[in-house]
Amino acid sequence: MDVCVFGAGAIGGFMAAHLAANLAAGDQANVSVIARGAQLAAIRQHGLRVISNGSDIVARPARAVDRPADLPPQDIVFVTLKACALPATAGAIAALLKPEGHAVFVTNGLTWWWKHGQPNPGPLPLLDPDGTLWNTLTPQRVLGCVVYAPNEVIEPGVVRHTGANRWIVGEPDNSDSARLRATVDLMTQAGLGGEASLDLRREVWAKLMLNAALNPLCALTRLPSNHLSADPELLAIGDGIIEELVAIAAAQGSDVADQAEKAHTALRRRPSGGNSGGAPTGGTRPSMLQDALAGRPTEVEAILGQSQAFAREAGIRCPRIDGVLPLMRGLDRSLRMPDA
C-alpha cells in the first residue's frame, strides 16, 4: 500500500512519524511525505522525530518531496494542510490518488465537503471559493477526520506532542464503508488512536466549540490556552461563542448541547508555573496562536467565518462571533502582507 501525508507540519509530522515507524517496519505501507522549506530539509537529513509524553519516535519516510508530482499514485493521501491552503491543492491531490484511492482531510473547523449528502449540496464559498475542491477532487473521494492531538513543531523535523492521541474518521455522507474501516484499522496499527464515526459533523461541532472559543482569543492576545482562565472578560467571550455554536449546530441538525460543559471547563484550565514578572509560562499554544506568532495565515473562515455564515442562514444571533470575527480577519490580512 502507498500512503502519503500531504503537509508534514505539526499534525502531519506527528502522523507521518507514526505511520513510517509502525507500518513501514512491517512492510505494510510505503509512507511518503510532502513538505517544504526547512522542514523538508530536516526530514530528508534526519527523518522525523516526535517527542511525546516522555518518549521519542524517530522515523524516516520512504520519500520526502515538495512536489506531489514526484510521488507515484497513492492509495491514501492524508491531507494535513491548513484549510486556507486547500483550494490551491485540489488538482494535485486528485492527480496523486490511484483510481480507487481516497484522501483523508485532517482539518480544523468546518470543511469544504460539508454539504455532501445534504438537501442542498454544493461548495461553501468561504472555504472553497471557486468550487475547485468540490468539482476537481469531489466529496465522493474523501473521508473527514477530527483530531485531538496537540502538536507543535519546535524545530525543523522535530514535533512535540502533549496530551491526547485521538483521530475520529468518517464519511461525508455518514455511511459505514469498507474504506472507512480499513483507514481506521491502518491508523490504529500505526499507533494513532483511530475511531470510526457515522456522524462526523457532530464530532466537528463538538471540537469546534473549543477551537472557536480558544483559538481566536489566544491568537489575538498571544496568551497560551491555559492562561485565559485568569481573565473573566475573555472567559465571558469564550463562553458566549460556545453557546452560540450550540445554537448554530442545532440549526444544522447536530445536537451538541451535552458537549458544551466540556468546552466551558477547558477554557478554565489553570496555568502551571510562572515567573516573578507575572508573564505566562508554559501552556499549550493552539494552532491559531502558533500561526500568528510564525507570521502564517490562519484558519479564520473554517473556525469562525463559516459558523457565522450558517448562523445568518438560520437567522441566529451570534454577537460574540460577530465581534471577534472582524478582528481575526484583520489579523489574518496583516499576516498575509508581504512584510508580515
N, C-alpha and C positions, 0 to 999 in steps of 0.2 A: 504494500500500500504506500502511496505517495501522499505525504501530508505537509502542508506549508502553513507557517504563521506569517501573515502579512502585517508587518508593523511590530518590530521587536523592541518596543519601549518598555514601560514598567509592567503592564499586564501581559503584553506579548512576550517580553523576555522571560517572565516567570513561567508562562505557559510553554514556551519553546524549550526552556531548560528541562522541564519535567517530561515533555514528550520525547526529547532527544535522549535524556538519561535513561528512561524506563522502557521506551519502545524500540529504539534503535539497537539497544544492547541485546534484545531478544529477537532481532531481525523481524519485528512486527511491522515496522514502518521506516521508510526513508523520510527523515524530517529535515525540511529546509526552512530558512527564514529570509524575509525581505526586510531590510533595514537600510539606514543611510548614515552618512557622516561618521562621527567619532564612534557611535555605537556599532556600526558595521565594521569599522576597522578593528575595534576591540574584539568583536565576536570572531572575526577571521583569525586574529592573532592568538587569542587566549580561550576562545569559547565563551559560553555564558555561565555566570556564577550567580546563584541565588543564596542569599543569607536569610535563613528562615527559622525563627524560634530556636536559636541556638545551634542549628545545623546548617551545613553548606551543601549545595548541589553544584557541581561543575560539569557541564556537558558541552559537546561540540556538535552542532548540527552538521548534517551531511553536506549541505550547501548554504552559503550566506551570500546573498546578492542584493543589489539595489535596483535591479530591473526585473520585473516579473517575467519578461520575455526570455530571460536567461535560464528559466527553470523548465523542466518537462511538464506535461499536463499532470494535474493533481487530482486525487480522489476527494480530498477535503482541504479547503482553504479556510483557516481560522483568521478572520479579519478583526484585528485589534486596533485599527486606526481610530482617531477621533472622528466624531460624527461630521464635523465640518470638512473633513478631508475625503469623505466617502464618494460624493458625486464624481469627482475627478478620476476616481479609480475604477469606476463601474466597468468600463471596457476591458481594462487589464485583468480584473478578477474573472470576468466572463471568459476571456481568452485562456486563462490559466486552468480552467476546470476541464477535466475529462468529460466526455458526453454524458455520463451518468454521475459525474461528480457534483458536489454541493459545497456551498460556502456557509460558514457559521459566523454570524455577526455578533461579536462580543462587544456590546456598546453600552454606554450610559444613557439614561433617559429614554424618551420616546424615540421611535426609529422609523426609517423611511418605508418599511413594509407594512406599517400599522393597519392600513385599510384593506389588506388582502383578506378575502373571505368575509368581508363586511358588506352591508347592504349597498354602500356607495364606494366601491373600490376605486383606487387611483392614488397617484403620488401626493405627498404632502409638500406644498411649495416651500415651506421654511426649511425642510430637511432634504428635499430632492428637487431643487428649483426648476430644472428643465425636464424632470421625469427621466433622467438618464439611468438611474438605478432601476427604476420600475420597468422601463422599456428595454434596457440593454441586458441587465443581469436577470431581472424578473423575480418576483417573490417566490415563484414555484421552485427556484433552485437554491433556496436558502433556509437555514434554521436561525433562530434568535437565541441569545444567551444573556442571562443576567448573572453577574459575577459579584461575589462577596469575597474579595481577597485584596486587602490594602497592600499596595506595592509602590516603590519609588526607586528610580534609577539614581544611585548615589555616586556612581562614577561610570564612565563608559564600560559596558559589558557586565556591570555588577548591579543586581537588583536586591533591594532589601524588602523582605516580606514580613508583615506582622499581622497577627490575628487569624481571621477565618480563611478557609480554602474551600469555597462552595460555588459551584458552577451549575446554574439551572438552565436547561436547554429545552426548547420547544419548537414546534412547527408554527408558522404564521397562521395557519388555519385551524390550529388546536388539534390536529389529528394525531393518532398514535401510529407512527410509521416505523418501518424497518430501519430506515436511515437514522431516525432519531435514536432508537435503541442502540444501534451499532455505534453511533457517535458517543453516546453516554458511556457505553462499555469501554470504548477506546480511551476516553478521558480518565475513567476510573482506573484503568490499568496503568495509566501514566502518573498516577498519584494526584490527579485533580479530582476534587470531590464532585463528580458529575451526578446530576439528578435530571430525570425527565419530567416535564410539566405538560399537562394537557390544557393549561390555561395560563399561557406565558404572559399575556397582557396584565393579568392580576399581579404577577410577580414583578413586572416592570413598574407598575404603580406603587407597589409596596416599597420597592427600593427608591423610587423617585421621590417619595415623601421625605426621606432622609437626605438624598442628594440635593434636592431643590432647597431644602432648609439650610443645609450646611455649606455646600459648595460656594454659592454666590456670596454669602456673608463672610466666609473665610477669604475668598479672593479679594473682596472689597476692603476688608480690614487688615489683611495679611496675618490673621490670627490662626494658629492651628485649631483643629476642630474642638479639642477639649479645653479651649480657653474661652469659648463663647459663654460658658456657664457663669462666668464672673460678671456678665453684663445683662441685667434684666431687660433692657430695651432691645438688645439684639435677640435675646431669647423670645421676646414677645413677637418680633418679626418672624423668626423661625417657626414658632408655634402657629402663627397665623397662616403661613404658607402651607404647613402640614394640613390644617383644617380645610383650606381652600382646595387642596389637591384631593382630599377625601370626597368633596362635593363634585369636583370635575371628573374624577374616576367613576363615581356613581352614574353620572350622566353618560359616560362612555360604556356603561354596563358592567363595571367592576366594583364590587363592594369590598373596600379595604379599611373600613372603619375599625375593624378589630386589630389592624396593624398600626394604627396611629399612635397608640401609647408607647410602642417600642421606639418610634421616631422621636416623640417628645422626650423620652428617657435618654436617648442617645445624645440629644442636644445638651444634656446636663452632665455629661461626663466631666469629671474634675481633672485639672492638670496635676501631674506628679512632678515634684521638684520645682526649682525656681532659682533665682539669684538675688543678690542684695538690692539690685536696682528695680526689682519687680517685673522685669521683662519676661515674657513667656519663654519657657524652655521645653524641649521635648514635644510630645504630642504628634498626632497624625496630621499630615498635610494633604487634604483632599486634592483630587486631580485638578480642579479649577485653580486652587492656590498654587500648585506646582506649575501650572501653565502660566499663570500671571507672573510668578517670580522668574520664570525662564524666558519671558517675553514671547510666549506662544499664544496663538488664537485659542479661544475657549469654546466649549460646547454649549454656549448660551441658549441657542434655539432648541436643542434637544432637551435641556434641563428645564428651561423656563418658557421660552418663546412659544413652543407648540402647545404647552399646557394652557397658556393664555389664549391661544387661538381656539382650542377646544372649549374653553370657558365662554368665549364670545359666541361660538356657535350655539351653545346651550343656554345663553342668557344668564350665566352665573357671574356674580360679582366676585372679583378677586383683588381687593385693594392692595394687599401686601405684594402679590406678584406684580401688579401694575406699578408699584413704587420701586421695586428692586430691579425689574427687567430693564428699564431705560438706563439705569446706572451700569448694569452689566453689559448692555450693548455698547455703551460709551467706552467702558474699559476694553471691551473686545476690539472696537475700532482702533483704539490707541495702540493695542498690541500688534495690530496688523500694519501699522505705519512703518515705512522703511527704516526709521531711526529708532524703532522700539527696542 
